[in-house]
Amino acid sequence: MLDPTRAGSYPRRVSSIPSELQRKESRLGDVLRASGRLLVAFSGGVDSSYLAFAAHRALGEHALAVTAVSPSYPASHRAMAEQVVDAFGIPHRFVETHEISNPDYRANRPDRCYHCKTELFRVMGALRDELGFDAVAYGVNTDDTGDFRPGHRAAAEQGVLSPFLEVALSKQEIRALSREAGLPSAELPASACLSSRLPYGTEVTPERLRQIERGEEALRALGFQQVRVRHHGALARVEVDAAELPRALEVEMARRISAALKPLGFRFVALDLDGYRTGSLNEVLRAEPARAAGTSA
């Protein structure tokens, strides 16, 4: 049995979260303690930050947050990961993953995330065995089950735990718990690896990933919060949150967006009038069955 005196210690404030969510939080602690010594896949995003926090609170030094570094991992994510672990004293380690060396990953077919997560969990499994830990966990939540997510298959194949699913935590609930904990990641926009900005069938290369990362950094420097630069070869298709679209459509701002992205190697810059939405490049996957059935897409 784990020694409870070694678990992470945080001052407990009077809770403002609903009683049902408090019960889920308590149940999450039970699930994490039952996992033994635990490695947490930690990107610095909303979900993995709260999972790393909760695991440290439940397990103390028996939990280790592990951040994978590769060309598809933005520098802004690394900065947030370092901020979280520094602020809360969470044991942490960076590891390198080499998914981009895999031709199946670079080919960027719809199962790209499967190859990425297979590499991540392979590296974390080796580290688990090296350090004598018991399990690996990642921060998939109930909202993630509604989209095309082949990375979940890799997790299931390698026995990776999904504590949020065990206690039925949604993204909104994880944000609420993160705010309660004082995590700086609580209000972060939805995020994903840089490769998700490339349409299926477009090869993943370090050069394209750098273009995307620098483009999104430039848009954030212009004051936009939720942004995506979708890479269509010579064309950059810009998505911003619907609430930010009016500002992006201003003539002077449109000019500044174009001026920021063209020096990165794009000949054309387009603003997507539907705004930002999660998994917009998966829309082609949903349209293909409809066309095959003879319906309009």
SULHU-V901587 format. One record per residue. N is the residue number from 1. RES is the residue in one letter. PSI is psi in radians with two decimals (NA if undefined). Layout:
n: (N/N)
res: (RES/RES)
psi: (PSI/PSI)
//
This chain:
n: (1/2/3/4/5/6/7/8/9/10/11/12/13/14/15/16/17/18/19/20/21/22/23/24/25/26/27/28/29/30/31/32/33/34/35/36/37/38/39/40/41/42/43/44/45/46/47/48/49/50/51/52/53/54/55/56/57/58/59/60/61/62/63/64/65/66/67/68/69/70/71/72/73/74/75/76/77/78/79/80/81/82/83/84/85/86/87/88/89/90/91/92/93/94/95/96/97/98/99/100/101/102/103/104/105/106/107/108/109/110/111/112/113/114/115/116/117/118/119/120/121/122/123/124/125/126/127/128/129/130/131/132/133/134/135/136/137/138/139/140/141/142/143/144/145/146/147/148/149/150/151/152/153/154/155/156/157/158/159/160/161/162/163/164/165/166/167/168/169/170/171/172/173/174/175/176/177/178/179/180/181/182/183/184/185/186/187/188/189/190/191/192/193/194/195/196/197/198/199/200/201/202/203/204/205/206/207/208/209/210/211/212/213/214/215/216/217/218/219/220/221/222/223/224/225/226/227/228/229/230/231/232/233/234/235/236/237/238/239/240/241/242/243/244/245/246/247/248/249/250/251/252/253/254/255/256/257/258/259/260/261/262/263/264/265/266/267/268/269/270/271/272/273/274/275/276/277/278/279/280/281/282/283/284/285/286/287/288/289/290/291/292/293/294/295/296/297)
res: (M/L/D/P/T/R/A/G/S/Y/P/R/R/V/S/S/I/P/S/E/L/Q/R/K/E/S/R/L/G/D/V/L/R/A/S/G/R/L/L/V/A/F/S/G/G/V/D/S/S/Y/L/A/F/A/A/H/R/A/L/G/E/H/A/L/A/V/T/A/V/S/P/S/Y/P/A/S/H/R/A/M/A/E/Q/V/V/D/A/F/G/I/P/H/R/F/V/E/T/H/E/I/S/N/P/D/Y/R/A/N/R/P/D/R/C/Y/H/C/K/T/E/L/F/R/V/M/G/A/L/R/D/E/L/G/F/D/A/V/A/Y/G/V/N/T/D/D/T/G/D/F/R/P/G/H/R/A/A/A/E/Q/G/V/L/S/P/F/L/E/V/A/L/S/K/Q/E/I/R/A/L/S/R/E/A/G/L/P/S/A/E/L/P/A/S/A/C/L/S/S/R/L/P/Y/G/T/E/V/T/P/E/R/L/R/Q/I/E/R/G/E/E/A/L/R/A/L/G/F/Q/Q/V/R/V/R/H/H/G/A/L/A/R/V/E/V/D/A/A/E/L/P/R/A/L/E/V/E/M/A/R/R/I/S/A/A/L/K/P/L/G/F/R/F/V/A/L/D/L/D/G/Y/R/T/G/S/L/N/E/V/L/R/A/E/P/A/R/A/A/G/T/S/A)
psi: (2.50/2.55/1.98/-0.36/-0.24/-0.02/2.76/2.50/2.12/2.44/2.33/2.09/2.89/2.17/2.44/0.07/2.67/2.71/-0.64/-0.69/-0.59/-0.68/-0.70/-0.69/-0.76/-0.75/-0.66/-0.75/-0.72/-0.77/-0.76/-0.74/-0.58/-0.26/-0.23/-2.64/2.20/2.29/2.34/2.15/2.05/1.89/-0.29/-0.01/-3.12/-0.93/-0.87/-0.50/-0.76/-0.64/-0.74/-0.74/-0.88/-0.67/-0.70/-0.69/-0.66/-0.60/-0.20/-2.29/-0.11/0.06/2.37/2.12/2.32/2.15/2.16/2.28/2.25/3.02/-0.37/-0.01/1.99/2.59/-0.57/-0.58/-0.72/-0.72/-0.73/-0.71/-0.79/-0.64/-0.76/-0.87/-0.59/-0.73/-0.56/0.10/0.60/2.20/2.39/2.62/2.45/2.48/2.72/2.41/2.72/0.74/-0.51/-0.21/-0.19/2.07/-0.56/-0.57/-0.84/-0.54/-0.40/0.83/3.03/-0.30/0.35/-0.79/-0.50/-0.79/-0.61/-0.89/-0.56/-0.76/-0.79/-0.86/-0.43/-0.83/-0.76/-0.58/-0.70/-0.69/-0.70/-0.83/-0.69/-0.71/-0.12/0.51/2.97/-0.54/2.90/2.45/2.70/2.93/0.66/2.40/3.11/-0.51/-0.48/-0.22/-0.10/-0.07/3.05/1.89/1.40/-0.28/-0.46/-0.59/-0.69/-0.70/-0.77/-0.71/-0.54/0.21/0.51/2.37/2.62/1.38/-0.62/-0.63/-0.61/-0.55/0.17/0.88/2.31/2.98/-0.80/-0.70/-0.66/-0.67/-0.75/-0.77/-0.61/-0.72/-0.75/-0.63/-0.24/0.41/2.35/-0.25/-0.07/-0.66/0.22/2.49/2.78/2.52/2.94/2.97/2.77/-0.50/-0.39/-0.15/-0.10/2.27/2.58/2.38/-0.26/2.15/2.40/2.09/2.67/-0.62/-0.78/-0.67/-0.68/-0.71/-0.82/-0.84/-0.79/-0.61/-0.76/-0.61/-0.72/-0.69/-0.68/-0.61/-0.43/-0.01/0.05/2.46/-0.97/1.85/2.66/2.40/1.81/2.15/1.90/0.99/-2.03/-0.20/2.28/2.06/1.99/2.24/2.28/2.82/2.56/-0.62/-0.37/-0.10/-0.77/-0.70/-0.71/-0.49/-0.16/2.44/-0.82/-0.71/-0.69/-0.69/-0.72/-0.66/-0.83/-0.76/-0.50/-0.56/-0.55/-0.64/-0.23/-0.11/0.06/2.36/-0.54/2.55/2.18/2.51/2.15/2.05/-0.22/-0.14/-3.09/2.41/2.51/2.34/0.62/-0.48/-0.17/-0.15/-0.55/-0.54/-0.64/-0.48/-0.54/-0.77/-0.60/-0.73/-0.68/-0.53/-0.02/0.35/2.84/2.56/NA)
//
